Amino acid sequence: MSETFEDSEGWTRFDYGAPDALVLSGRKYGFEHADALPVICLPGLTRNAADFHELALHLSRDAARPRPVLAFDYRGRGLSQRDRDWRNYDMLTEASDVLAGAVAAGIGEAAFVGTSRGGMITMILSAMRPALITCAVLNDIGPQIEPRGLVRIRSSVERDRDYPGWDEAAAAIKAAGQNHFPAWDDAMWMRQARRIYCESGGKIVRYYDPALVKTLAAIDFDQPLPSMWPQFAGLARVPVLAIRGGNSDILSQETLEKMRQLHPRLESMTVPGEGHPPDLAGGNLPAKISAFIAALEARRAKARLKA
């Protein structure tokens, strides 16, 4: 069962029930454009649907081909309910939640945009429900994660806390990330802070369940990290656009090259001066992603005419 709530910022809130009855949420943009291929956006580990706001506005209002966009908050993030059992914050459960959300929204197939963890969930979905994915944009993620980047992320989540005000929150994430995003100004760091945190009880609090850190604490860095090359192979039948931050410590250039070798229809681009993950609202990325999806739609239309 799903429910929508009107909002003044170009999107409507979308609530639906997970398979275990947890109430999950997301953002719907441009669902009046039902004739166009929809886009499903999946965020990173501690992030939420707000990360895709500018991209979703661009895609849903593109003069050439406006299309529906559905951006998800995983369980325990954003507007979704928190799970009492932190062990359910795993990618298989989250993939099942995304499937339930797609069904509730009436989406049978879609282009996927996955940032970091969202890209990994996209790879999992390519095995669970291959017909759902028509093409994929993988934002700074591949089948192999660099250990040093994952160590940094774990340390960042472990150190994260609540703050007395927005200036303190923005200063904290700037101090942690400015080496990876040297060109970002204070306004950009504040925009990021307002996506990672929210106001509650007179404080600026994390917009995710702090119990997520427990999922990272169990990683044994003395052992090789598991890879997702078999899951990535599931995307071989669809076009893929791989985006890498020039300063990324999660997706290496070597992994990106191997992805190109293994995938016959993979396009790639590097965003100079940005780390993990590049901001999808920046530069020409919204236009590039829009053109990538539109090209697939055009090829599908041409194939139908020939049939």
VOBA-1610 file (N, C-alpha, C; in pm, whole numbers, padded with zeros to 5 digits, always signed):
BEGIN
Met+00085-00119+00000Met+00000+00000+00000Met+00088+00124+00000Ser+00056+00221-00083Ser+00137+00341-00093Ser+00053+00464-00066Glu+00119+00572-00031Glu+00050+00697-00003Glu+00141+00811-00044Thr+00085+00915-00101Thr+00164+01030-00142Thr+00119+01154-00067Phe+00211+01246-00046Phe+00182+01372+00022Phe+00239+01484-00063Glu+00160+01585-00090Glu+00204+01695-00175Glu+00314+01775-00106Asp+00406+01827-00184Asp+00516+01908-00133Asp+00539+02023-00229Ser+00594+02132-00180Ser+00607+02253-00262Ser+00740+02260-00336Glu+00827+02162-00322Glu+00960+02170-00382Glu+00974+02087-00508Gly+00864+02056-00573Gly+00872+01982-00698Gly+00863+01832-00683Trp+00835+01784-00562Trp+00824+01640-00541Trp+00712+01609-00443Thr+00667+01485-00446Thr+00569+01438-00349Thr+00632+01326-00268Arg+00595+01322-00141Arg+00644+01214-00055Arg+00570+01085-00090Phe+00643+00976-00092Phe+00589+00846-00129Phe+00618+00747-00016Asp+00514+00700+00050Asp+00529+00602+00157Asp+00474+00468+00114Tyr+00540+00361+00155Tyr+00494+00227+00119Tyr+00541+00128+00225Gly+00485+00009+00223Gly+00520-00092+00320Gly+00626-00187+00269Ala+00729-00210+00351Ala+00832-00309+00319Ala+00774-00449+00338Pro+00841-00552+00287Pro+00792-00689+00306Pro+00772-00726+00452Asp+00847-00664+00545Asp+00830-00693+00688Asp+00743-00588+00757Ala+00672-00508+00678Ala+00573-00410+00726Ala+00633-00280+00777Leu+00765-00263+00773Leu+00824-00135+00806Leu+00776-00031+00705Val+00746+00090+00751Val+00700+00195+00660Val+00821+00270+00604Leu+00837+00263+00474Leu+00950+00324+00405Leu+00902+00440+00320Ser+00997+00524+00279Ser+00959+00647+00211Ser+01050+00676+00092Gly+01009+00773+00016Gly+01086+00818-00098Gly+01028+00946-00154Arg+01083+00991-00265Arg+01037+01112-00331Arg+00997+01080-00475Lys+00880+01128-00513Lys+00833+01113-00651Lys+00838+01248-00721Tyr+00895+01247-00841Tyr+00901+01366-00926Tyr+00840+01331-01061Gly+00762+01421-01117Gly+00718+01411-01255Gly+00639+01287-01291Phe+00562+01233-01201Phe+00487+01111-01232Phe+00370+01136-01327Glu+00347+01261-01363Glu+00246+01288-01465Glu+00297+01250-01604His+00428+01230-01618His+00486+01194-01748His+00494+01042-01759Ala+00380+00979-01754Ala+00375+00832-01744Ala+00418+00762-01871Asp+00426+00835-01984Asp+00462+00770-02110Asp+00614+00755-02126Ala+00691+00817-02038Ala+00837+00812-02050Ala+00895+00706-01956Leu+01013+00657-01989Leu+01081+00560-01905Leu+01113+00623-01770Pro+01069+00564-01660Pro+01100+00621-01528Pro+01243+00596-01485Val+01286+00672-01385Val+01419+00659-01328Val+01406+00630-01179Ile+01480+00532-01132Ile+01487+00501-00989Ile+01625+00539-00939Cys+01629+00619-00832Cys+01755+00668-00776Cys+01779+00606-00640Leu+01899+00551-00620Leu+01935+00483-00496Leu+02059+00548-00436Pro+02051+00595-00311Pro+02161+00671-00249Pro+02266+00583-00183Gly+02363+00650-00121Gly+02472+00582-00053Gly+02434+00535+00087Leu+02533+00483+00158Leu+02511+00414+00285Leu+02429+00493+00385Thr+02471+00613+00419Thr+02402+00693+00520Thr+02320+00805+00457Arg+02307+00805+00326Arg+02244+00916+00257Arg+02096+00887+00230Asn+02030+00978+00161Asn+01886+00966+00141Asn+01846+01027+00007Ala+01716+01027-00019Ala+01664+01069-00149Ala+01699+01213-00184Ala+01723+01297-00085Ala+01752+01438-00112Ala+01878+01456-00195Asp+01969+01359-00193Asp+02091+01369-00273Asp+02061+01387-00422Phe+01945+01339-00466Phe+01914+01340-00608Phe+01820+01454-00647His+01796+01548-00557His+01692+01648-00582His+01715+01725-00712Glu+01834+01783-00729Glu+01859+01862-00850Glu+01855+01775-00975Leu+01913+01657-00968Leu+01909+01566-01082Leu+01765+01528-01116Ala+01686+01496-01012Ala+01548+01456-01035Ala+01466+01569-01095Leu+01489+01692-01048Leu+01419+01806-01108Leu+01455+01820-01255His+01584+01804-01286His+01628+01814-01426His+01561+01706-01512Leu+01562+01583-01465Leu+01506+01473-01543Leu+01354+01486-01558Ser+01288+01531-01453Ser+01142+01538-01457Ser+01090+01662-01530Arg+01182+01758-01557Arg+01141+01881-01624Arg+01216+01904-01755Asp+01292+01804-01797Asp+01370+01816-01921Asp+01276+01848-02037Ala+01301+01960-02104Ala+01212+02002-02212Ala+01207+01901-02325Ala+01319+01830-02348Ala+01324+01732-02455Ala+01245+01606-02423Arg+01253+01562-02296Arg+01186+01438-02259Arg+01171+01431-02107Pro+01069+01496-02051Pro+01047+01486-01906Pro+01005+01346-01869Arg+01049+01298-01751Arg+01019+01160-01714Arg+00997+01147-01563Pro+00929+01043-01520Pro+00908+01020-01377Pro+01039+00980-01309Val+01057+01024-01186Val+01173+00988-01106Val+01125+00947-00967Leu+01178+00836-00918Leu+01149+00789-00782Leu+01282+00769-00710Ala+01304+00848-00605Ala+01427+00839-00525Ala+01392+00781-00389Phe+01467+00682-00344Phe+01433+00609-00223Phe+01513+00654-00102Asp+01448+00648+00015Asp+01515+00646+00145Asp+01515+00500+00191Tyr+01633+00441+00211Tyr+01636+00306+00266Tyr+01582+00306+00409Arg+01553+00188+00459Arg+01512+00178+00599Arg+01620+00239+00690Gly+01574+00317+00787Gly+01667+00380+00878Gly+01731+00506+00827Arg+01692+00552+00708Arg+01747+00675+00652Arg+01633+00770+00615Gly+01663+00900+00618Gly+01566+00998+00574Gly+01433+00984+00645Leu+01325+00979+00567Leu+01190+00973+00621Leu+01142+00832+00648Ser+01221+00732+00616Ser+01182+00593+00640Ser+01197+00557+00788Gln+01116+00462+00832Gln+01125+00417+00970Gln+01259+00348+00996Arg+01304+00359+01119Arg+01424+00286+01161Arg+01387+00143+01199Asp+01479+00055+01172Asp+01459-00086+01204Asp+01511-00113+01346Arg+01434-00187+01424Arg+01478-00219+01559Arg+01599-00312+01560Asp+01617-00386+01451Asp+01729-00479+01440Asp+01826-00426+01337Trp+01942-00376+01380Trp+02038-00316+01287Trp+02089-00416+01183Arg+02074-00546+01212Arg+02121-00647+01116Arg+02040-00644+00986Asn+01925-00582+00989Asn+01845-00569+00867Asn+01892-00456+00777Tyr+01992-00381+00822Tyr+02054-00280+00736Tyr+02159-00347+00647Asp+02112-00437+00563Asp+02201-00506+00470Asp+02146-00490+00329Met+02232-00508+00231Met+02194-00474+00093Met+02089-00567+00035Leu+02085-00693+00076Leu+01980-00782+00025Leu+01843-00737+00073Thr+01834-00701+00201Thr+01707-00650+00253Thr+01669-00520+00184Glu+01766-00432+00165Glu+01738-00305+00099Glu+01698-00325-00047Ala+01758-00422-00114Ala+01718-00452-00251Ala+01573-00500-00254Ser+01535-00585-00159Ser+01395-00630-00152Ser+01301-00513-00124Asp+01346-00418-00041Asp+01265-00299-00014Asp+01245-00217-00142Val+01350-00203-00221Val+01339-00128-00346Val+01241-00196-00441Leu+01248-00327-00448Leu+01152-00400-00533Leu+01009-00374-00487Ala+00987-00378-00356Ala+00853-00352-00303Ala+00808-00210-00337Gly+00901-00114-00328Gly+00868+00023-00361Gly+00836+00042-00508Ala+00910-00026-00595Ala+00883-00017-00738Ala+00744-00072-00770Val+00709-00184-00708Val+00576-00242-00729Val+00468-00146-00679Ala+00489-00089-00560Ala+00390+00003-00502Ala+00372+00127-00589Ala+00479+00169-00657Ala+00473+00287-00744Ala+00425+00253-00885Gly+00404+00125-00913Gly+00358+00084-01045Gly+00466+00086-01151Ile+00591+00066-01111Ile+00703+00067-01205Ile+00744-00076-01237Gly+00735-00112-01366Gly+00775-00245-01409Gly+00916-00251-01466Glu+00965-00137-01514Glu+01101-00126-01563Glu+01145+00019-01549Ala+01276+00038-01533Ala+01325+00174-01509Ala+01474+00182-01539Ala+01518+00304-01564Ala+01661+00334-01562Ala+01700+00353-01416Phe+01817+00302-01378Phe+01862+00312-01240Phe+01981+00405-01229Val+01981+00490-01126Val+02095+00573-01092Val+02133+00537-00949Gly+02250+00475-00930Gly+02292+00430-00799Gly+02422+00494-00757Thr+02420+00565-00646Thr+02541+00625-00591Thr+02598+00534-00483Ser+02725+00497-00495Ser+02793+00417-00394Ser+02713+00291-00362Arg+02663+00278-00239Arg+02585+00160-00200Arg+02467+00139-00297Gly+02410+00249-00346Gly+02300+00238-00441Gly+02339+00166-00569Gly+02464+00185-00612Gly+02512+00113-00729Gly+02529-00034-00702Met+02572-00068-00580Met+02587-00208-00542Met+02450-00276-00535Ile+02351-00205-00483Ile+02215-00260-00479Ile+02162-00278-00621Thr+02197-00187-00711Thr+02157-00203-00852Thr+02214-00331-00910Met+02341-00361-00879Met+02401-00487-00926Met+02326-00607-00869Ile+02290-00602-00742Ile+02214-00711-00681Ile+02079-00728-00749Leu+02013-00615-00778Leu+01883-00622-00843Leu+01892-00679-00984Ser+02008-00664-01048Ser+02024-00720-01183Ser+02016-00872-01180Ala+02044-00931-01063Ala+02029-01075-01047Ala+01891-01112-00995Met+01838-01030-00905Met+01708-01059-00845Met+01592-01037-00941Arg+01597-00926-01016Arg+01487-00890-01106Arg+01544-00821-01230Pro+01610-00898-01318Pro+01680-00837-01432Pro+01591-00753-01523Ala+01464-00793-01538Ala+01376-00720-01630Ala+01343-00580-01580Leu+01368-00553-01453Leu+01337-00421-01398Leu+01433-00315-01447Ile+01557-00354-01479Ile+01663-00257-01511Ile+01683-00248-01662Thr+01664-00129-01716Thr+01684-00108-01860Thr+01821-00049-01890Cys+01875+00026-01796Cys+02010+00081-01805Cys+02050+00126-01665Ala+02178+00150-01644Ala+02224+00184-01510Ala+02333+00290-01514Val+02322+00385-01422Val+02428+00482-01397Val+02488+00447-01262Leu+02616+00414-01260Leu+02686+00377-01137Leu+02775+00495-01097Asn+02738+00561-00990Asn+02811+00681-00947Asn+02919+00647-00847Asp+03042+00641-00894Asp+03163+00618-00814Asp+03155+00487-00736Ile+03116+00383-00806Ile+03113+00251-00743Ile+03134+00147-00852Gly+03200+00040-00812Gly+03220-00072-00902Gly+03213-00202-00825Pro+03247-00311-00889Pro+03241-00441-00821Pro+03349-00460-00715Gln+03453-00376-00719Gln+03563-00388-00624Gln+03580-00256-00551Ile+03573-00259-00417Ile+03588-00138-00336Ile+03730-00132-00282Glu+03788-00013-00287Glu+03922+00006-00232Glu+03917+00008-00079Pro+03997-00075-00012Pro+03991-00083+00134Pro+04014+00050+00204Arg+04108+00131+00154Arg+04138+00258+00223Arg+04018+00351+00222Gly+03940+00345+00116Gly+03820+00428+00111Gly+03715+00381+00209Leu+03701+00250+00221Leu+03603+00195+00314Leu+03645+00222+00459Val+03775+00216+00485Val+03825+00251+00618Val+03790+00397+00650Arg+03807+00485+00555Arg+03775+00627+00576Arg+03627+00644+00605Ile+03542+00575+00528Ile+03397+00587+00550Ile+03359+00536+00688Arg+03415+00422+00727Arg+03384+00368+00859Arg+03425+00466+00968Ser+03545+00522+00956Ser+03593+00618+01054Ser+03503+00741+01061Ser+03457+00786+00943Ser+03371+00904+00938Ser+03237+00879+01007Val+03178+00761+00982Val+03051+00728+01045Val+03067+00709+01195Glu+03179+00649+01235Glu+03205+00630+01378Glu+03220+00764+01450Arg+03279+00863+01385Arg+03303+00993+01448Arg+03180+01084+01442Asp+03087+01052+01353Asp+02973+01140+01332Asp+02890+01153+01460Arg+02829+01270+01476Arg+02751+01296+01597Arg+02647+01403+01567Asp+02573+01442+01669Asp+02479+01552+01655Asp+02551+01684+01686Tyr+02491+01797+01638Tyr+02556+01927+01652Tyr+02459+02031+01706Pro+02510+02135+01770Pro+02421+02238+01825Pro+02360+02328+01718Gly+02426+02339+01602Gly+02374+02427+01497Gly+02423+02384+01360Trp+02366+02445+01257Trp+02401+02408+01120Trp+02544+02446+01085Asp+02592+02557+01134Asp+02729+02598+01103Asp+02830+02494+01153Glu+02805+02439+01271Glu+02895+02338+01327Glu+02890+02209+01245Ala+02770+02171+01201Ala+02755+02050+01121Ala+02827+02064+00987Ala+02808+02178+00922Ala+02873+02201+00792Ala+03024+02206+00807Ala+03072+02269+00915Ala+03217+02277+00937Ala+03277+02139+00960Ala+03203+02051+01026Ala+03254+01917+01054Ala+03270+01835+00927Ile+03169+01839+00839Ile+03182+01759+00717Ile+03281+01822+00620Lys+03297+01955+00627Lys+03399+02018+00544Lys+03538+01975+00588Ala+03561+01972+00719Ala+03692+01931+00770Ala+03725+01788+00730Ala+03622+01704+00726Ala+03644+01563+00690Ala+03662+01542+00541Gly+03601+01630+00459Gly+03598+01601+00316Gly+03664+01699+00223Gln+03720+01809+00274Gln+03768+01912+00184Gln+03888+01868+00101Asn+03966+01771+00148Asn+04077+01722+00066Asn+04029+01647-00057His+03910+01589-00048His+03854+01515-00162His+03773+01606-00255Phe+03725+01720-00201Phe+03645+01814-00279Phe+03700+01955-00258Pro+03821+01981-00305Pro+03887+02109-00274Pro+03818+02231-00332Ala+03737+02213-00436Ala+03675+02329-00502Ala+03541+02367-00439Trp+03488+02286-00350Trp+03358+02318-00291Trp+03371+02438-00198Asp+03274+02531-00210Asp+03272+02647-00121Asp+03183+02618+00000Asp+03174+02715+00091Asp+03098+02694+00214Asp+02950+02668+00187Ala+02897+02730+00082Ala+02756+02707+00049Ala+02732+02562+00009Met+02828+02504-00061Met+02815+02365-00101Met+02822+02273+00020Trp+02912+02302+00114Trp+02920+02219+00235Trp+02794+02232+00319Met+02735+02351+00322Met+02610+02367+00395Met+02498+02288+00328Arg+02497+02288+00196Arg+02394+02209+00125Arg+02408+02061+00158Gln+02532+02013+00165Gln+02553+01873+00202Gln+02507+01847+00344Ala+02538+01939+00435Ala+02498+01921+00575Ala+02347+01910+00588Arg+02275+01988+00512Arg+02129+01987+00522Arg+02067+01862+00461Arg+02149+01781+00396Arg+02102+01651+00346Arg+02140+01537+00439Ile+02251+01553+00507Ile+02298+01447+00597Ile+02230+01457+00734Tyr+02189+01579+00773Tyr+02133+01603+00906Tyr+01995+01667+00893Cys+01924+01670+01006Cys+01795+01738+01013Cys+01781+01800+01152Glu+01685+01887+01168Glu+01662+01951+01297Glu+01565+01869+01380Ser+01600+01847+01507Ser+01513+01773+01598Ser+01550+01808+01742Gly+01450+01847+01821Gly+01474+01877+01961Gly+01573+01987+01984Gly+01578+02085+01894Gly+01669+02197+01909Gly+01813+02167+01871Lys+01838+02050+01814Lys+01973+02012+01771Lys+01972+01972+01624Ile+02090+01964+01568Ile+02108+01913+01432Ile+02151+01767+01447Val+02065+01677+01406Val+02088+01534+01430Val+02106+01460+01299Arg+02167+01344+01309Arg+02191+01261+01190Arg+02059+01216+01127Tyr+02052+01227+00994Tyr+01930+01190+00921Tyr+01936+01041+00884Tyr+01998+00964+00971Tyr+02007+00820+00953Tyr+02023+00757+01090Asp+01996+00630+01098Asp+02008+00558+01224Asp+02155+00539+01259Pro+02202+00592+01371Pro+02343+00574+01408Pro+02383+00427+01419Ala+02286+00337+01433Ala+02318+00194+01442Ala+02380+00141+01313Leu+02376+00220+01206Leu+02440+00178+01081Leu+02589+00152+01099Val+02649+00219+01197Val+02792+00199+01219Val+02823+00054+01255Lys+02726-00016+01313Lys+02748-00156+01351Lys+02768-00244+01228Thr+02709-00206+01116Thr+02726-00285+00993Thr+02867-00274+00939Leu+02936-00164+00972Leu+03074-00144+00926Leu+03174-00201+01025Ala+03135-00205+01153Ala+03228-00252+01255Ala+03266-00399+01236Ala+03178-00475+01169Ala+03202-00618+01153Ala+03299-00650+01040Ile+03338-00551+00960Ile+03425-00576+00845Ile+03566-00607+00894Asp+03623-00715+00847Asp+03759-00756+00884Asp+03854-00710+00773Phe+03927-00603+00800Phe+04016-00549+00698Phe+04147-00626+00688Asp+04163-00726+00770Asp+04279-00814+00757Asp+04256-00920+00649Gln+04132-00929+00602Gln+04097-01023+00497Gln+04062-00945+00369Pro+04082-01006+00252Pro+04043-00938+00128Pro+03894-00906+00128Leu+03858-00785+00084Leu+03718-00748+00078Leu+03648-00828-00032Pro+03526-00875-00007Pro+03454-00948-00111Pro+03424-00856-00229Ser+03424-00912-00348Ser+03395-00833-00468Ser+03255-00869-00520Met+03207-00791-00617Met+03075-00813-00676Met+03084-00830-00827Trp+03192-00890-00874Trp+03205-00910-01018Trp+03093-00997-01076Pro+03049-01104-01009Pro+02936-01182-01065Pro+02808-01099-01075Gln+02784-01014-00976Gln+02665-00929-00981Gln+02678-00823-01090Phe+02799-00769-01107Phe+02822-00672-01214Phe+02797-00736-01350Ala+02831-00863-01363Ala+02808-00934-01490Ala+02660-00936-01525Gly+02573-00928-01426Gly+02430-00924-01453Gly+02386-00801-01528Leu+02469-00696-01526Leu+02437-00573-01599Leu+02489-00575-01743Ala+02549-00686-01783Ala+02610-00691-01917Ala+02507-00674-02028Arg+02382-00705-02000Arg+02279-00699-02105Arg+02224-00558-02124Val+02260-00464-02035Val+02204-00329-02045Val+02317-00227-02053Pro+02290-00110-02112Pro+02392-00005-02114Pro+02423+00045-01973Val+02548+00076-01947Val+02592+00125-01817Val+02677+00250-01838Leu+02649+00352-01757Leu+02733+00471-01752Leu+02801+00471-01616Ala+02933+00460-01614Ala+03010+00460-01490Ala+03074+00598-01471Ile+03044+00661-01358Ile+03099+00792-01324Ile+03199+00775-01211Arg+03317+00831-01227Arg+03420+00821-01122Arg+03468+00960-01083Gly+03481+00983-00954Gly+03543+01106-00907Gly+03692+01098-00926Gly+03753+01204-00977Gly+03897+01202-01000Gly+03977+01178-00873Asn+03922+01216-00757Asn+03990+01196-00629Asn+03934+01077-00552Ser+03860+00990-00618Ser+03793+00882-00547Ser+03891+00785-00481Asp+03858+00745-00357Asp+03934+00640-00290Asp+03850+00513-00275Ile+03737+00509-00347Ile+03648+00392-00344Ile+03653+00317-00477Leu+03645+00388-00587Leu+03651+00329-00721Leu+03786+00367-00783Ser+03873+00269-00800Ser+04005+00296-00857Ser+03998+00301-01009Gln+04097+00364-01068Gln+04106+00368-01215Gln+04124+00227-01270Glu+04195+00142-01198Glu+04217+00003-01242Glu+04087-00075-01246Thr+04003-00057-01144Thr+03872-00124-01143Thr+03785-00073-01257Leu+03788+00056-01281Leu+03708+00113-01390Leu+03754+00056-01524Glu+03885+00040-01543Glu+03935-00017-01668Glu+03888-00161-01684Lys+03890-00237-01576Lys+03843-00375-01583Lys+03694-00380-01615Met+03617-00288-01561Met+03473-00280-01591Met+03452-00256-01740Arg+03534-00166-01797Arg+03524-00140-01941Arg+03554-00265-02023Gln+03654-00341-01980Gln+03692-00461-02054Gln+03584-00568-02049Leu+03514-00577-01937Leu+03416-00684-01918Leu+03277-00648-01970His+03248-00520-01981His+03114-00478-02022His+03117-00422-02164Pro+03044-00481-02256Pro+03052-00439-02396Pro+02991-00303-02425Arg+02901-00255-02336Arg+02833-00128-02363Arg+02850-00029-02248Leu+02965-00031-02187Leu+02988+00060-02075Leu+03051+00189-02123Glu+02988+00300-02087Glu+03046+00432-02106Glu+03102+00477-01972Ser+03204+00558-01974Ser+03259+00607-01847Ser+03301+00752-01859Met+03302+00818-01745Met+03348+00956-01740Met+03405+00982-01601Thr+03503+01069-01594Thr+03566+01106-01469Thr+03536+01251-01440Val+03500+01279-01315Val+03472+01416-01271Val+03597+01468-01200Pro+03673+01556-01262Pro+03797+01603-01200Pro+03770+01686-01075Gly+03859+01673-00977Gly+03851+01757-00859Gly+03748+01715-00756Glu+03682+01602-00778Glu+03583+01555-00681Glu+03618+01414-00637Gly+03581+01381-00512Gly+03609+01250-00457Gly+03488+01161-00459His+03471+01086-00352His+03361+00991-00343His+03246+01046-00261Pro+03125+01053-00324Pro+03099+01038-00467Pro+03082+01176-00530Pro+03100+01189-00661Pro+03074+01316-00726Pro+02930+01361-00704Asp+02912+01493-00699Asp+02779+01552-00684Asp+02707+01547-00818Leu+02597+01473-00826Leu+02527+01455-00953Leu+02453+01580-00999Ala+02452+01683-00916Ala+02392+01810-00958Ala+02494+01899-01027Gly+02620+01860-01022Gly+02727+01948-01068Gly+02756+01939-01217Gly+02811+02049-01270Gly+02860+02052-01408Gly+02756+02008-01509Asn+02801+01921-01600Asn+02711+01874-01705Asn+02652+01737-01673Leu+02665+01692-01547Leu+02620+01557-01514Leu+02470+01536-01534Pro+02382+01628-01491Pro+02239+01607-01517Pro+02208+01591-01666Ala+02270+01677-01749Ala+02247+01668-01893Ala+02304+01539-01950Lys+02420+01497-01901Lys+02483+01372-01948Lys+02396+01252-01913Ile+02346+01247-01791Ile+02262+01135-01750Ile+02131+01135-01826Ser+02073+01252-01846Ser+01949+01263-01923Ser+01968+01214-02065Ala+02079+01254-02128Ala+02107+01212-02266Ala+02132+01061-02274Phe+02199+01006-02173Phe+02227+00861-02169Phe+02096+00782-02165Ile+02003+00824-02082Ile+01874+00754-02072Ile+01791+00776-02197Ala+01791+00899-02250Ala+01713+00928-02371Ala+01764+00848-02491Ala+01895+00827-02499Ala+01950+00748-02609Ala+01901+00604-02603Leu+01895+00548-02484Leu+01841+00413-02470Leu+01695+00409-02512Glu+01618+00507-02468Glu+01476+00510-02503Glu+01457+00522-02653Ala+01542+00601-02718Ala+01533+00616-02864Ala+01566+00485-02935Arg+01668+00413-02885Arg+01701+00284-02947Arg+01589+00184-02930Arg+01526+00185-02815Arg+01414+00093-02792Arg+01296+00126-02883Ala+01269+00253-02903Ala+01161+00294-02991Ala+01190+00254-03136Lys+01315+00271-03177Lys+01354+00232-03313Lys+01341+00082-03334Ala+01381+00005-03232Ala+01370-00140-03242Ala+01225-00185-03251Arg+01136-00116-03179Arg+00994-00152-03187Arg+00937-00124-03325Leu+00982-00017-03389Leu+00934+00016-03523Leu+00977-00089-03626Lys+01097-00143-03605Lys+01148-00244-03698Lys+01083-00380-03678Ala+01032-00403-03557Ala+00974-00535-03524Ala+00845-00561-03602
//
